[in-house]
Amino acid sequence: MSRATKVVTGVALAGVAGVAGMVTAQPLGHHEGPPVPTSVSTSTADVTRKTISERQFVTGTLGYSGSYVVAGSGPGTLTSLPPVGTVVNRGDALYEVDGQRVTLMYGARSVWRAFGSGMSDGVDIQQLETNLRDMGYGQGLTVDQKFTSATYTAIRRWQSAIHVTVTGTIQPGQITFMPGAVRISGHELRSARRCSRAGRWSTAPATNRPSTSTPRRSSWAGSRWTPRSW
């Protein structure tokens, strides 16, 4: 090997040795981060469910919207009236004439004839039977527009329960139909007054929400009612 060759080789070796020395003198180090926690601290809080509401104050007069009118069935002495503010429900006495209670039943059609065996079919029979069933006297009764022996029996059960003469028939003036429960809002006739063909008192729907509408009074002229303002 020539001298020149030896020199180059020596330089190369020296370079390698230098690199080796650098590696040895500056070894790669491991960078340690913050310690990893073994547990995490937590806490709890109560959750409350609430309703968000908004209030607005206004001035006005509370009353009951709408009114019902009571259809009289004929002459007689008014012997009892429920006090103003009374809520009358199905089956309750709405008023009393000549010592006989007039029972409230629910329905849109007014009483216009007697109920009894042999009467012609009609929606008023269905209305009566619906009330007898809903009051608990309709065992075996089919609600339809026919007056049957089951209707007769149901009427007798009802009459016995309210302690009136048990006949199996109902005469006009013994019941009255109205759309629902009513609240007595006022009356002009008092007990022991003769209500031959005229009188005044009024009712309001018992389930209506209060409103600011103006109440109305109804005039009773037999079975015909005419609204009048206060």
C-alpha positions as CSV (number, residue, x, y, z in Angstrom):
1,M,0.0,0.0,0.0
2,S,1.4,3.4,-1.0
3,R,2.0,6.2,1.6
4,A,-0.8,8.3,0.1
5,T,-3.1,5.5,0.6
6,K,-2.2,5.1,4.2
7,V,-2.7,8.8,4.8
8,V,-6.2,8.7,3.5
9,T,-7.1,5.7,5.4
10,G,-5.8,7.2,8.6
11,V,-7.9,10.3,8.0
12,A,-11.0,8.1,7.5
13,L,-10.4,6.2,10.6
14,A,-9.7,9.3,12.5
15,G,-13.0,10.6,11.3
16,V,-14.9,7.5,12.4
17,A,-13.1,7.6,15.7
18,G,-14.1,11.2,16.1
19,V,-17.7,10.4,15.4
20,A,-17.5,7.5,17.8
21,G,-16.1,9.8,20.4
22,M,-18.9,12.3,19.9
23,V,-21.5,9.6,20.3
24,T,-19.8,8.4,23.4
25,A,-19.4,11.8,24.8
26,Q,-23.1,12.9,24.1
27,P,-25.3,9.9,24.5
28,L,-29.1,10.4,23.8
29,G,-31.0,11.2,26.9
30,H,-34.6,10.3,28.0
31,H,-36.9,13.4,28.7
32,E,-39.2,12.8,31.6
33,G,-42.6,14.6,31.7
34,P,-44.7,15.3,34.8
35,P,-45.8,12.3,36.8
36,V,-49.0,10.5,35.8
37,P,-51.5,10.7,38.6
38,T,-52.9,7.4,39.8
39,S,-56.3,8.8,40.7
40,V,-58.5,11.8,39.8
41,S,-60.3,13.9,42.4
42,T,-64.1,14.4,41.5
43,S,-67.1,16.0,43.2
44,T,-70.9,15.9,42.9
45,A,-73.7,18.5,42.8
46,D,-77.4,18.3,43.2
47,V,-79.5,18.7,40.0
48,T,-82.9,20.4,40.6
49,R,-85.7,20.3,38.0
50,K,-87.8,23.5,38.0
51,T,-90.4,25.1,35.8
52,I,-89.7,28.4,34.3
53,S,-92.7,30.7,34.5
54,E,-93.5,34.2,33.6
55,R,-95.9,36.4,35.5
56,Q,-97.8,39.4,34.2
57,F,-100.0,41.6,36.4
58,V,-103.1,43.0,34.9
59,T,-106.2,44.7,36.3
60,G,-109.7,43.4,35.7
61,T,-112.7,41.7,37.2
62,L,-112.9,37.9,37.4
63,G,-116.1,36.1,36.5
64,Y,-117.3,33.0,34.6
65,S,-117.5,33.1,30.9
66,G,-120.8,32.0,29.3
67,S,-124.0,31.0,31.0
68,Y,-126.7,28.4,30.9
69,V,-130.4,28.9,31.3
70,V,-132.8,26.7,33.2
71,A,-136.1,25.8,31.4
72,G,-139.1,25.8,33.7
73,S,-141.6,23.1,33.2
74,G,-144.8,24.7,34.4
75,P,-146.6,26.5,37.3
76,G,-145.8,25.7,41.0
77,T,-144.5,27.1,44.2
78,L,-140.8,27.4,44.4
79,T,-140.0,25.7,47.6
80,S,-136.2,25.4,47.5
81,L,-133.3,27.0,45.6
82,P,-129.6,26.2,46.0
83,P,-127.5,29.2,47.3
84,V,-125.6,31.4,44.9
85,G,-122.2,29.8,44.2
86,T,-123.4,26.2,44.7
87,V,-122.1,23.7,42.1
88,V,-124.9,21.3,41.0
89,N,-123.8,18.0,39.5
90,R,-125.5,15.2,37.7
91,G,-128.1,13.6,39.9
92,D,-128.3,16.5,42.3
93,A,-131.5,18.6,43.0
94,L,-131.2,21.7,40.9
95,Y,-134.3,23.3,42.6
96,E,-137.6,22.2,44.2
97,V,-141.2,23.0,43.1
98,D,-144.2,22.1,45.3
99,G,-141.9,20.2,47.6
100,Q,-140.7,17.9,44.7
101,R,-137.0,18.0,43.7
102,V,-136.1,18.7,40.1
103,T,-133.0,16.5,39.3
104,L,-130.2,17.7,37.1
105,M,-129.2,15.4,34.3
106,Y,-126.8,16.1,31.5
107,G,-127.8,16.6,27.9
108,A,-128.4,19.1,25.1
109,R,-132.1,18.4,24.6
110,S,-134.7,19.8,27.0
111,V,-137.4,17.7,28.5
112,W,-140.6,18.1,26.4
113,R,-142.6,14.9,27.2
114,A,-143.1,12.3,29.8
115,F,-141.0,9.1,29.8
116,G,-142.8,5.8,30.1
117,S,-143.8,2.5,28.5
118,G,-145.3,2.9,25.0
119,M,-143.7,6.2,24.2
120,S,-142.3,6.7,20.7
121,D,-138.5,6.3,20.0
122,G,-136.4,9.4,20.3
123,V,-133.0,10.9,21.2
124,D,-134.4,12.1,24.5
125,I,-134.8,8.5,25.6
126,Q,-131.1,7.9,24.7
127,Q,-130.2,11.0,26.7
128,L,-132.1,9.7,29.7
129,E,-130.7,6.2,29.5
130,T,-127.2,7.6,29.3
131,N,-127.7,9.4,32.6
132,L,-129.3,6.4,34.3
133,R,-126.3,4.3,33.2
134,D,-123.7,6.9,34.3
135,M,-125.4,7.3,37.7
136,G,-125.1,3.6,38.3
137,Y,-128.7,2.4,37.6
138,G,-128.3,0.9,34.2
139,Q,-127.6,-2.7,34.9
140,G,-128.8,-4.6,31.8
141,L,-129.7,-1.4,30.1
142,T,-128.9,-0.9,26.4
143,V,-128.5,2.8,25.7
144,D,-130.5,3.5,22.6
145,Q,-133.6,5.5,21.5
146,K,-136.1,2.9,22.7
147,F,-138.0,2.8,26.0
148,T,-137.8,-0.8,27.1
149,S,-138.5,-2.8,30.2
150,A,-134.8,-2.2,31.1
151,T,-135.4,1.5,30.9
152,Y,-138.5,1.1,33.2
153,T,-136.4,-0.9,35.7
154,A,-133.5,1.6,35.7
155,I,-135.9,4.5,36.4
156,R,-137.4,2.6,39.3
157,R,-133.9,2.0,40.8
158,W,-133.1,5.7,40.5
159,Q,-136.4,6.8,42.0
160,S,-135.9,4.4,44.9
161,A,-132.4,5.7,45.5
162,I,-133.5,9.3,45.8
163,H,-136.5,8.5,47.9
164,V,-139.3,9.6,45.6
165,T,-142.5,7.7,44.6
166,V,-141.4,4.7,42.5
167,T,-143.4,4.6,39.3
168,G,-141.0,3.7,36.5
169,T,-142.1,6.8,34.7
170,I,-140.8,10.4,34.7
171,Q,-143.1,13.4,34.2
172,P,-142.0,16.8,32.8
173,G,-140.8,18.8,35.8
174,Q,-139.2,16.0,37.6
175,I,-135.9,16.3,35.8
176,T,-134.1,18.9,33.7
177,F,-131.3,18.4,31.1
178,M,-128.3,20.8,30.9
179,P,-125.0,20.5,29.1
180,G,-123.1,19.7,32.3
181,A,-122.5,20.6,36.0
182,V,-123.6,24.2,36.8
183,R,-122.7,26.9,39.3
184,I,-125.6,29.0,40.5
185,S,-124.7,32.5,39.6
186,G,-127.9,34.2,40.8
187,H,-131.7,34.0,41.1
188,E,-134.4,36.6,41.5
189,L,-137.2,34.4,42.8
190,R,-137.1,33.3,46.4
191,S,-138.4,30.2,48.0
192,A,-142.2,30.1,48.7
193,R,-142.8,32.4,45.7
194,R,-145.3,31.3,43.1
195,C,-143.6,30.8,39.7
196,S,-146.8,30.6,37.6
197,R,-145.2,31.4,34.3
198,A,-142.4,33.7,35.0
199,G,-139.3,34.0,37.1
200,R,-135.6,34.9,36.8
201,W,-132.4,33.1,37.9
202,S,-129.3,32.0,36.1
203,T,-126.5,29.5,36.2
204,A,-122.9,29.4,34.8
205,P,-120.9,26.4,33.7
206,A,-119.2,24.9,36.8
207,T,-116.1,24.0,34.9
208,N,-115.4,27.2,33.1
209,R,-112.3,29.1,33.9
210,P,-112.7,32.6,35.3
211,S,-112.6,35.3,32.7
212,T,-113.3,39.0,32.4
213,S,-116.5,38.6,30.4
214,T,-119.6,40.4,31.6
215,P,-122.1,38.0,33.3
216,R,-125.6,37.8,31.9
217,R,-128.9,37.1,33.6
218,S,-131.5,34.9,32.1
219,S,-135.3,35.4,32.3
220,W,-137.6,32.4,32.8
221,A,-140.9,32.6,31.0
222,G,-142.3,29.1,31.3
223,S,-139.9,27.0,29.1
224,R,-138.7,30.0,27.2
225,W,-135.6,31.9,28.2
226,T,-134.4,35.3,27.0
227,P,-130.9,36.7,27.9
228,R,-131.0,40.0,29.6
229,S,-128.1,42.3,30.7
230,W,-127.4,43.0,34.3
